[in-house]
Structure formats: structure tokens, C-alpha cells
């Protein structure tokens, strides 16, 4: 009896100790899922529910971050501002392999939990349940790429950083407008036929309309990986399918595949390889095409039209990259860092790839 009472008392004390002193809720907002969420007057500490949310938060208000879902890799650290690259790895609440638990969330005492991406019922349910169990406000922000400007403005209002949100939103809007105006003048049959090569063998890809290839298509590339049954997402391709599709442009972020493709007898007959139009997408601090599907893809959207339509988009890639990294990532890369980052993003094969 005494032991049972002691155990219950200890458990109650532990939960009480972990539960943050909740701020007084002074305002309400409607998030992207049409949920009404009560918020404190000032949001100072934010827990990112997953990598897309962490990137959005870092770009918009890094001083409010409580940590990263995963610690930045050594190759990523130079492109993340010094005060934030050493923030703790706290795990993730959303997505496959979620590693954060509610105890972790309570320990860091955030004013807000932020998720960025899908606002389907599954994520609404997670948000509602987590908010009910922790007492911490939880907002969902629409992660659709075309919704980026409005999502930035909404989160800027929530976090009290409207001015910075407006600067980033206008940058994205101007990028969209510039690309759309150019594509209006380019017939569909004059646009490049593109294949996204994922994985070490290059045979995993994203089907047309999938989030994985969204910016390729948004930038005016025709994705050759078409689905005949309406499916989207990732799929395995065969060499036979690739030979028939015969893309004139291949994009990848896999260094092993990129270095091997020019010597691989299975690939040398593909038009993109013969024309030396295989491009290695940078991945530091975050991927330019995907991985994860957050605002990091805006840099990919600046890059791809320069590959697809060099006669129209004539700016120097190094200048564009430095400008973007300064504005969105809070760092100004050196010439040497940029040379390393974008060395093979222009399609020049590595020397060892062309050596007989």
C-alpha cells in the first residue's frame, strides 16, 4: 500500500516538474488547417515538429529555435550561422521514425510547437492530441510550394516577425513571377525532358506531380517519369524504361552516381549523358531539390531555370547562391565555399568520370 502510494506520488511529482509554466494565452490565430489556436502575446521559444518546420523556422526567426530534429552534418555546418549550428538535436514529432517524445518537448519549455507541410487529417489529429497532452499551442502551416508566400506571412504574424516574413515572401513571389513570365513564351515541346536520379544506382525517382519533383516541374522541366495510373511519390525505374524515355537532362544529389554515370555502359547511351547534361544538386545546408521539402527548394528554383534556359536566365550562379544564402540562411559564403558547393551543379563532369 505504502509502495503504491509512493509510486503514484513520485509519478505525479515528475510530471509536474516536467510541465512548463504555461504562458497566459493573449490572442488567437487561425492556422493553415483552419484550427483556432490560442497563443501567448509573444512567442519566444518554438519547437519544430520535423525537418521542414525547422528549416522554415531557421530562415524566418532562428533566434526562436529550441533545437534541430537532427544535428547538422559537418558538411552542412559552414552554411548555418554560428549561433545556431550547435543547437541540440531534439528529434522529430512528425514523419517516419519520429524520435522526439512529449517528455523532450516539455523539457525544452517551448511557447509553441510548429509543423510545416501537409495539413491533412492525420497531422491535424497529431496536432490536437499533442496540444491536449502538453498544453502547448501547436500550429500547422501549409507546406505546398505555391503557398510559400502566404505561409511565410502567416507564420510571420504568429511569431511577431512580420517585416522579415514580408521580405522573404516578396523574394519568393518575384521568383515565381519571373519564371512564369518566361515559361509563358516557351512551348511545351521546347522544354527539357528531365529525369531525377535518386539512390546510388540512380534508378529511384519521383513520379510526375510528386512533391519530390515539384520544383523541377515548377521550373519548366518535363518530368519523364510519368505515372499511368495516377500514382505520385517515389518509384523504381528500369534501364529499359530510361532508354525509352531518353531524357536530355538528368538531375541527382548522389555523388556516387554522378561520378560513375559517365563510365557506366548502361547509361552512356542516354541523351543526357552523351550531351554531358548530368547535374549534381548541392545539398548543404539543405537540398536544393528535396530532402526535405521545405523552403530550401526556393534555391533550387533559382538554379534550375539557369540550367534549363541559360539564354533567358543569365545571372551568375555564384552571385545568386551568395545572395540567397545571405538572405535565407544568415551566412555569406566565401568564394572557396561556393566553389566547393556548386562545383558540379553546372554539368561539368568530374575528371575521374571521363578518364578512360
N, C-alpha and C positions, 0 to 999 in steps of 0.2 A: 504494500500500500504506500509506504513512505517512498520507496524507489519510484513507483509510478507517478506520484505527485511531483517528486524532484525532477523527473524526466520532462513532464509537461511544463513545469516552471522554467526549466532550462531552455526548452524549445521556444517558449513564449518570449523569454528574455533575448534569445538570439535573433528572432525575427524583429523584435522591437529595436535592437541595436542596429540591424541592417537597414531598416526602413528609414529613408531620409526624412528630414523635417520638410514637409511639403510646403512649397510657396503658396501664398494666397493667390487664388485664381482671379485675375482682374479683367480679363477680356475673353472673347470667344472668336474663333475663326472657323471658316468652313474649308476643309481640305479638299484635295482633288477627288476624293471618293464621296463628296457631299456629306461628310461627317462633321458635326459640330463639336469642336474641341475647345475646352476651357484652358486658357493659358495664363501664366503669370504676366505681369506688366512687362518685365524684362526677362528675356531668355538668355542666360549666360553660359550654360553648360548643356551640350547636346550629345546624345548617344546615337551614333549611326548604326542602323539595323543591319546594314550589309555594305559591300564594297561600292555599289553605285551611289548610295547615300553618303558614304564617307568622302568620295571624290567631289560630289556636289557641295558638301559642307566645307571641304578644304578650299575649294575655289571661291566660295561666297563669303565664308566667315571662319577662317581657320582658328582664330582665337577662341572660338566656342567649342572646339573639338575636345572630347574626353579621351579619345584614342582611335586607333585603327582596327578594323576587323582582323587584319594580318599585318605583321611588321613589314615595312618596306624592305625590299631586297637591296643588297649592296649596289647593284647597277641602277636602282631607282633613286637612291638617297640623294645623289647630287642634284636632282631635279625637283626636290622637295625642300622648301625653305627650312633653314636650320632649326628654328624653334619647334617645328612640328614633326620632323623626321624621327625624333626619338620618343614620340608619344607611345604609350603602352599598346600592346596588341590585346584587344578585349574580346575577340571572337565576333560571331555574327548571329543575329536572331533569325534572319530570313535565308532562303535558298537551301540547296542541298548541303548537307554536312554542317548545319548550323552548330557553332561551338560555344556561343555565349549562353549563359543561363540567367535566370532572374536574379540570383544572388549577386552575380557580377554586375548586372545593371544597377541594383540597389547600392552596391558598394561605391560606385563612382558618383552617385547622387546627381544625376542629370536633372535639368529643368524640363527636358523634352527628349522624346525618342523620335527619330526621323527615319522614314523609309522612302526610297525613291525608286520608282519602277512601275510595276503593274498595280492597278487598283481594283483587281478582280476580287470576288467574294472571299477567296482563300486568304488574301492579305488583309482584307477588312476584318475578317474574323480574328486573325492573329493580332491585329492592332487593338481590337476591342478587348480581347482576352488579356493581353499584356497590360493594357491600361487599367483594367479592372483589378488585376492581381497586384500591381505595383503602386497604383495611384499616380503614376507619372503620365502626363499628356503624351499622346502618340499620334503623329500626323503622317498621312500618306500623300506624297507628291507625285503627280503624273510623270512617268518616265518616257513617254512617247517622244521620239526625237523632234517631230514637228511641233510638239507642245513646249519645247525648251524655253522660249522667251516668256510665256505665261507662267511656267513653273518657276522660273527664276524670280519673277516679280512676286508671286505668291509667297515663296519662301523668304524673300527679302522682307516682306511685310511681317511675316511671322517672327523673324529673327531681329527685326529692327534695323536692317541694313538696306533700306530701300534704294539709297543712292548707288551703292555698289551693284546691287541687283539690276538696276536700270542700265548701267554701263555694260554689263555682261550681256543683258538681254538685247540691247541695241547692236552689239557686235555680232551676235548670232543672227538677228534679223537682217542685218546688212549682208551677211554671208549668204543667207538663203536667197535674198533678192538678187544678188549678183549672179549666183548660179542659175536661178530660174530664168532670168533675162537672157543669159547666154544659151541655155538649153532650148528656149523657145525658137531659136534660129537654127538649131541643129536637127535635121531629120533623124528619125529613129534608126534607119539603116546606116547612118553615118557615125553612130556611136559605138565605142569599143565593146567587144564581146569579152566579158571578164569572168575569170574563174578564181574563186577564193580557195587556196590550198592550205588546209589545216592539217596538223599532225606531222610527224616525222616523214611519212611517206607521201604527204600531200593529197591523200585520197579521201580525207574528210572535208566536207564543205557545207556551206549554208544554202538551203534552197531559196529560190526566188521569193521575196516577200518576207523572209525571216529577219529577226532582229539582228542576226549575225552578219547579214549582208546589206542592212538597211542603208548605210551611208554610201556604199558602192553604187547602189541604185539611185540614191538621192543626188549623187554627184554626176549622174549621167552615164553610168556604166550599165550594160545589158548583161545581167547575170545568166550564164549559160546553164546553170544548174536549175532547170525548171522542173517543177513537180507536175505530174499528170493526174494526180488525184486530190489536188488542193492542199496537200500537206505543206507545212512550213517547218523551220527549225533545221537541225543538223542531219546530215545523211552521209552514207558512204558512196563514193563513186568508183567505177571500174575504169581501167585504162581503155577499154573498148568504148565506153561512153565518152571519155575525154577525146579520143581520136575522132569520133563522130562530131562532137561539139566543136573541136578545134579552136579553142579560144585564142584571141590575138593578144590578150593581156592576162597575166597571172599575178595575183597578189598573195603574199604569205607573210607570216610573222615568225616562221620556224627557220632559224639559221641553218640547221642541219639540212633541211630540204633545199633551201636556197643555194647552199654551197654544192649540193650534189646534183641538182636538176640538169645542169648543163652537160654533165658527163653521163647521165643515166640514159641508156639506149631506149628505154621505154618512153622517155619524154622528149628526146631530141627532135622527133618529127612533128611535135606540136608547134603551131604557128608562133605562139608567144615565145617559145624557147628559141626557135630559129631566128626570130627577129630581135632577140635579146630584150624582150619586154616582160621580164620577171622582176618583180619589185619586192623588196623586203621592208615591211612596215615597221617603224620604230615602236617600241613597247615601254619606254621609260619616260616619265614615271608610270604611265598607264598606256594601254594600247591605243593606237590611232584608228583602228578599225572596230575593235571589240575588246573584250577582256579588260574590264567589264563594260557593259553597255550603258555608259553614263556620259557626262559632258566631255570626257576625254575624246569622244568621237568628233567633236567640233574641229579639232586639229586635223583629223583625218579628212574632214570635209573641206578644209583649206588646201590640203595636199593633193587629193585625188583629181580635182579638175585640172591641176597643173600637169599631171601625168596624162590625162585623157585628152586635154585640149590645150597644148602648150602655146599655140598661136593666139589663143584668147587670154589665158591666164598666164601672164608673163613675169610676175614678180619672182624675185629670188627666194628659193625655199628657205635658205638660212635666215633671211630677214623676216619672213613670215613666221618661222618657228620661234625665233627670239621674241618677236612681238607677242605671240600667243602665250609663250611660257611666262613672260614677264607679267602679262595681264591676268592670266588664269592660275598659274602655278606659283606666283610670287617669287620667281627666281629669274636671273638674267644669265643664261648660259654663255660661257666663253666660246670663242671661235673653235677651240680644240674640242670642247664638249659637243658642240653642234656637229663638227666634222665626224666625230665618232657616232653620234646619234643617227645622222641621216646619210651615212656613207653609202649604203646600198639601196636607199629609197628612191634613187634616180634611175635604177635599172642597169648600172654598170656592173657586170659580173665580177665577182672576186677573182683574183689572178689564178688561184689554185683551181677554180672551177673550169677555166679554159685551157689549162695546161694539158697537153696530150698525155 
